[in-house]
Structures are given as structure tokens and as C-alpha cells.
């Protein structure tokens, strides 16, 4: 570290947590495509420690990494709050007296990689390896049973239930892995599975040793962080795996529909697929990548058609006004 870096580290370490609207904390996760980061805020004389999602100034989002100790100015007029003037003190280390970074150092899976091999336990308490899915198409999602946001885990599981019905005559395996292995025991998952009518032969809910489960989650970019207000803060990932055990698609939004996944599987297996469903899914992912989770409910082609109709109507109105103005000016 050079002289300027050392001075900045000292500044971050000793700036009071609440001076002039600033606070100290540790970056736990960064989602650059959404312009957001999860930050564990250090306790101060007036505020307890807390973990929250923040917007980050676009000019600075690319500079921060999980594990960074930061000082930042908080703007609470936005939802979520925005952090400005982010100063990085020590790369990859927590502030003195602050929380250690729980970010797991595991290889991130990408399209074209093999499905990570993990030893897990199903809702019946039976150990299994993810290697058992070789020879079957597989859809993998991530949930936790205590999730209170109907737009997240309950919605994901409900859509898995729809896929179970859709794939009744097709050899597609469904796997949902918990993000909360210490609470989501096999007994808890079995009760949860029954509430959604899960068929054990095709739809598995997985838990296991916390390190094994959370390392598997982290391989797909999920590092859940506890927040007393909302439960677990986590991102969204859906993985589509082919019969060779190769990851063919990773979907980082919960806006997908079962019909779209069915079309993805059709295309993956070389059978006729619905191009409109696949294009619809592409539109949803593109919208979330550009605009973040604020458009997570974007309905693909339908919403695009509405937007284009509004633009067309607005353009026509402006054209008529321009013609009327030109005609009046020529008199």
C-alpha cells in the first residue's frame, strides 16, 4: 500500500461513525448490475449494528468489493438509501471492531461449467450428492422457509409447483436448496414441501451441513445475510442444467415463468421450442440488468408492447401538434 493508501486507511479507521452523516461498515456483497451493495453497518453511539442493501453512486460501484471496509455518506431520501463519497479503507478486511466478512471464497459457477458436486440432505433426511442428477435435466432454485416476502421464496416455490405439474410426463428434476441450513432441517423442509404438494420423486428440497450448503449457494452467487427486519437478504438465481451436468443457463431475476423455463429446456434438448417465451425471458432479464429490481415484475413482450404503444401515441400527438403549429404560423 502506498502513502496515499495508508492515509486513506487511517482515515477510514478513525472517522466517527456518525460524523456529518457518515458511517463505517463492511461490504458483504456487490451487485453491480443493479447498482446495489449489501453493507454491514458498524454500531455507533446512536445506532446499533445492522445489515442493509444500499444503492451505490454509479461512479463508485465498480470500485468496491466484498470484504471492503468503508466510510460513506448515507442519503436516506431514496429507497433503498444511497451511499455517496464511499472511501475504501482496507481491501478484503473488516474494520477494527466491526463484523468479519462472511463472504465465502468459492469458485463462481458460470454458464458452461459443470454443476458443483455437493453432499446434501433431502427433506426425508436422506443424504445425496448433486452428481446423482447426471442423465436428467435439472432446474435449481434457492429459498428459505422463513421468507416473509411473497414476491421472493414463496413465489419461487409456487412456480416450482407449476413446473412439477407441467413436467409430469417429462424427466425433469427440480431442486430447491435452502439459504438457511441451520433452521431448515429435513423436518422443516418436509413440512414446507407438503404444503406445496411436492412429489419426492421429482422435486427435492435440500439442506445439510451448513458449510456444504452455503458453499453450494455461494457458487451460484448467493451469500445470504441476516437482517432483523426482513430476514435474510439475498439475491436471486435460477440455474438450468442439462443431462451432462453442464450449466446451460443462469437467470438472476425472479421474473421468469414456468412456460419460459419449459421453452429453455426444449431448446436445450434440441426439440421445438416457443421462441416468443424465450424472447420474453430475455426481455425480462435485460430489463432487470439495466434497471435493477424495480422492474422485476416486468412482463416481457406484453409490457414492451404497452411501452411501444405509449411512445407511438405520444409521437403521433406531438406530430399533430407540430402540424397544427406550422399551419397556424403560415397564415
N, C-alpha and C positions, 0 to 999 in steps of 0.2 A: 504493500500500500504506500502511495506517495505521500508527500507532505499535505497536499490538499485533502486527500482521502482520510488521513489521520485526523485532521482538523474537523472534517465533517463527522467522523465517527464520534469524536469528543462532543461535538455539538448535539448530536442525536442522543447521546448517553445522558447529558446533563440538562437539556431543555426541560423545564417543568411541564408536566403532562397537560395542564390546562391553561398555560400562559397564552394570552392573546388568541384563544380559540383553537389552540393546537393540542394534540395528544400524541402519546407514544404507543406503539403496538408492534405486532409481528404479523407479517403477511403469511397467510396459511395456504391460499390458493389464488391463482390468477386466471381469469377467463377473458383473454384479450379480445376475442371476437365479440363479446358482449360489453366490453369496456368496464368490467367489474372485477373486484377482488374481495376475497374473504379475509378479514383482518381481526386478529385477537387484540383487543384494546386493553392496554395495561391499566390496572387500578390506579386511581389518584385519590387525593384527599376528599374530593366531592363526588366521584363516580366510581362504581365498582367495575371490576374487570368484566368484559363482555365480548362476545364474538358476533360480528355482523358483516353483511355484504354491503360494499360501498361502490359507488361509481368512482372512476378514476379519470382525472384530466386526460383526454386523448393524447396530449403531447408527452405524457409520462407513463402511460400504461405499458409501453414496450420496455421500459427500463427496470421494472420491478420483477422480482422472482419470489416464489415460495421460500419462506425462511428469512427473508429480509427484515431487519429491524428498521422501523421508520419513525419519523416525526412528520405529521401532516396537519393541515388546516381543514377543519370539517365545516361543510356547508349543509345545514340541516333543512334548507328550504326546498330541497329536492327529495324524491322518494325513489330509491334509497338515497341516503345522504351522499354527497360528493366530497372527495378528498382533493384538495389543491396543495400546491407547493410541497409535494412529497419529497422528503430528504431521506436518503438511504444511508444508514449508519454502518451496519456490518452485514455483509452478504452472507446469507445462509446461516445466521446465528441469531438467537433471540436476545433481546435487551436484558441487561442485568436486572434480575428481579422479575422479569416478565416470563410468560409461558414459553416452554420449549416448543419448537415447531413439530407438530405431529405428521407432517407431510412424509409419506412413505417413498423411499428411494427404490422404486421398482421400474422395470422397463415398460414403457408405454406401448400398448398394442396399437397397431396400425392396420389399415386395410392391406391384405396380402400376407399378414403374419399368421402363424398358427395360433389356434386358441390356447391360451395359457393352461398348462396342466396344474390342477389344484385338487387337493384332497378335501372334500366337503362332506356334509352330513345332510340327508334329506329330512322331510317332515315326519318320516316314520322312525327317525333315529338311526337309519342305516348309512354307513359310510359309503362313499362312492368317489370316483375320480372323474373329472371332466373329460378324460380321454375316452370314456365309455360312449361318447356321442359320435365317435367316428363311424361313418356309414349312414348317418342321418342328418337331414337339415336341422338346424338349431336356431332358435331365437332366444337371446339372453337379455333380461331386463334386471333392474336393481331397485329394490324397495325396502321399506322397513314398516313393521306392522303398527307402530305407534304414530305414524304420519297423520297429521290432522288437516292437511291441505288437500281438499277433494280434487284439486287440479293436478296433483302430483302422484304419489304412490297409489292411492285408491283408483285413480283414473288409469294408471298403467296396468294394474292388476285386472281391472274391469275389461280392458282391451285384450289382455291375455285370455280372459274368459271367452271373448268373442272369437279369438283366433282358435281356441280349442274346439269350438263348435264348427268353425269354417274348415278346419283341417281334420275333421272326423274320419275322412276316408283317405287321408294323406299322411305319410310317415314324416311328420314334422314334430320335433321335440321342443318343448317350452321350458325354460329355466329362469326362475327369478331368484336372485341372490340377495340376502339381507345386507343392509348397511349398518345394522345394529346387532352384531352377533352375540353380545353379552346378554341382551334381553330376549332376542328372538331365538329361543331354544326350539328344538324339534316339536315339543308340545305346543308352544305358542304358534309356530308356523302351521302345525296340523289343524289347529282350530281356525286359523286365518284361511287356510286352503279350503276347508269345508264350507266356510261362509261364501266362497266364490264357486263352489261346485267343481273343484279341481279333480281331474282324473289322474291318479298317481302314475298310470302307465305312460302318460304323455306330458304331464305338467308337474314339474318338480319345484319345490321351494327349498332353498339351500341355506344352511348355516354351517357351523363348525368351529374349530379353534379360532379365536379372534384374529390372530396374526395371519392365518391361512386365508380367512375370508376377506379381511381388509386389504391384504396384498393383492388378492384377485380383483377386488373392487378397484384398487388404485391402478392396476394395469389398464383399466378402461377409463382412467381419468377421474375416478370418483374418490375423493377424500372427504368423507362426511365430518362435520364439526358440530359439536353440541351447542345449542343456544337455548337458554331457559325460556325464551318467549315463543319460539317456533318449533322447537325440537331439534332435528338435525338439518343443518344447511348442507345442501349437496347439489351437484349439477345433474344433468340428465344424459343418459346414454342408453341406446338400444343397439345390440350387436346382432348381425345376421351371419351365420356360419354355414359353410357348405358341407357336403358329405365327406370331403377330405380333411375336415378340421381347419379349413382356412377361413379367416375373417374376410367376408366379402363386402360388408357394409357396416359403417358406424354412424348412427344417427344421434346427433347431440341436441335433440329437442323432444318434447313430449307431444308434439303436434301431429305425429304420424297416426294413420288409421290402419286397422287390420286389413282392409282391402288393398292399401298401398303396400303393406308388407307381403301380402299374398302375391301381388304382381312382381315384387322384387324377387321372391322365391321362384316364381315361374321363369323369369328372365335368367336367374342364376342356374336353373336346371335345364335351360335350353328348350322350354316349351313356350307356346304362345302366351304372351302377357298383355296386360292392358296398358298401352303407352300413356294414356291420359292419367291413370293412377300414379304411374312412375313420375310423370311430369309434375303432377300435383305435389308429390312428396318433395321433388327437387325445389319447387317454388317455396314451399314451407321452410325448408332448410335454408334457402337463400335469404328469405325474409328475416329469419332469426339471426343468421350470421351478420346481416347488415344492421338490423335494428335492435337486436337483443330480445330478451324475453317479453318485452312489452307487446310483441306481436306473436307470441307463442300460440295464440288462438287463430292465427291467420288461416283461412280455409282454401289456400291454394288457388286453383283455377277460378272458383266461384268468386272469391274476393278480388282476384285480378280483373275479372270481367266487370265487377261493380266499379272498381277504381278507373278502369279504362272508359266505362260509360260516363262517369262523372267528368273525367277530363274531356271527353268528346262533347258532352253537353255544355261544359264551360267554354270550350273553344268555339262552339257554334254560336253561343250567346255573345262572346266577345267579337266574333266576326260580324254578326248582325249589328251590334252597336257601332263597330268601326264603319260599316257601310252607311248606317244612318247618319253618323257624324260627318262622313265625307260628302254625303248627299246634301246635308244642310250647309256645309261650308262652301259648296259650289254654287249655291243660289245667290 
